[in-house]
Amino acid sequence: WVLEEITPTSKTQIYISTDSNHSSSSITIGRKECHVLLDEKSASRKHAEILIELPKTMTALFDTTQPTMKLKIVDHSKYGTFVNETRLTKGQQLDLKEGDALKFGSGPDYILKSIPFRFCCSHMDSSQSQSVERLVAKVGSHMVTDIAEATHLITSEIKLTSKVLSALVRSIPIVQPTFLRSIIARQSDQISGLSLPLPSTQEHLPPIAADVGLMSDDFLPKQQRCSIFQEKMILFLTQSQVFST
């Protein structure tokens, strides 16, 4: 999830994640000592709180029709927290959904949006895959098994697997689990924190297996690969060749 500020001069984006290992946690919004700092005279020291509920089971990560992270907002302020122009009463909790407009005191408006990240694992054992699933839950994203549905391929080492080749053809970023850990670590930054941009996928490119014989640049997303087979005909000599590709 991301809270995007709506002003002509600012494009501040607040990416919501949690570094908690518990099923529920929260981020605070206010003028001082909060995860998200408001530079507004009308903002209270602790103005509002967004409650984060993580999925109860990891299987929920694979249901791309439903959000994996559920959000509620609680008002703690003197001058009000507004959702879709309706002021909450102090202490009131309200479920949030995509497209909700939020306002804290007389500050700027924010729109709540979902980021459709879908991660697919390649060449990982069950322990590594479970670790990735826990990280994906903390950033409120989904897991998929089909690389064609993924926005990112995640692996600890690049080998020439079918998923890696498919990611290259589809110009899908290939990252290691540190990419997810870097997103989560932003919550502990007391200065910029959740307002920091998302980490660069290029900086989290996995190491390349020694027997691959290619350079790092060869595994970066390149949009021209998406049309590499356009207007080309591929001939197979036997039916078995078709099913082995």
Buried (B, 14 or more C-beta within 10 A) or exposed (E): BBBBBBEEEEEEBBBBBBEBEEEEBBBBBBBEEBBBBBEBEBBBEBBBBBBBBBBEEBEBBEEBEEBBBBBBBBBBBEBBBBBEEEBBEEEEEBEBEEEBBBBBBEBBBBBBBBBEBBBBBBBBEEEBEEBBBEBBBBBBBBBBEEBEEBBBBBBBBBBBBEBBEBBBBBBBBBBBBBBBBBBBBBBEEEEEBBBBEBBEBBEBBBEBEEEBEEEEEEBBBEEEBEEEEEEEEEEEEEEEEEEEE
